[in-house]
Amino acid sequence: MRINRIRTTAVAATALAAALSLTACGGEDKAMGTKSAGAAETAAPAASDTDDTAQQDAPEAGAPETQTVPAGGKHAGGNGDSRAKKPETAPNAEAAASIPACTPQNSTVKVSSVSRPINHLLLTVTNTGSKDCAAYHAPFLRFDDAQAVYPILDDSKPQAVVVLSPGEKAYAGIGLLGQPGEGEPVKSDNLGVIMVDKNNKSKGEATLKLPAETYTDSLGFVTYWQSDMETALMF
């Protein structure tokens, strides 16, 4: 089952203490290479784009509900952007270590509902600075006042760190529920998103308003940051 592939051991427990103090520790991940998230879009996306912010009271059919603020597996499917380009890989891991993390000072993050796969949300971080930044590891999530950070799906770890040029985006998928009957759904209204640096330490937390009627259980997960929406939503 997917639950066996989700990191729920000491990392999550340690991350909780870090999240509550805005210092989420990890660092057990191996150093990775770097890759670009693809060419930045030069024009505002069409209203039907998954990244568009939707009105939460009356969203259009099939359009995502979003809330944008400063950034601080068994599910199949995908709601990816066909325009997303596959990234190129930098020569070595040392390059990744030299790139600053995406932080509240240089990026924004939003959460969106998606039509497919069901019981999923999409996180999008955008580099709003003037220099490259890296979306390291996976975001630490807290639904409402949860006393533990949301499980991270190890199987989603990419081969390289996602590096964003100004205006580029990275994505993380959130699986909300396990198989029917396997967990007890709990309604949540707010989401805390903690961005981390290359050492898996907190670089700030964003508090987002979740789409209406969002339910989670203990079998949910969040993926590592990905360079395209299709990959983020395939788990």
Buried (B, 14 or more C-beta within 10 A) or exposed (E): EBBEBBBBEEBBEBBBEBBBEEBBBBEEBEEBBBBBBBEBBEEEEEEEBBBBBBEBEEBEEEBBBBBBBBBBBEBEBBBBBEEBEEBEBBEEBEBBBEBBBBBBBBBBBBBBBBEEBEBBBBBBBBBBBEEBBBBBBBBBBBBEEBEBBBBBBBEBBBEBBBBBBBBBBBBBBBBBBBEEEEBEBEEBEBBBBBBBBBEBBBBBBBEBBBBEEBBBBBBBBBBBBBBBBBBBBBB
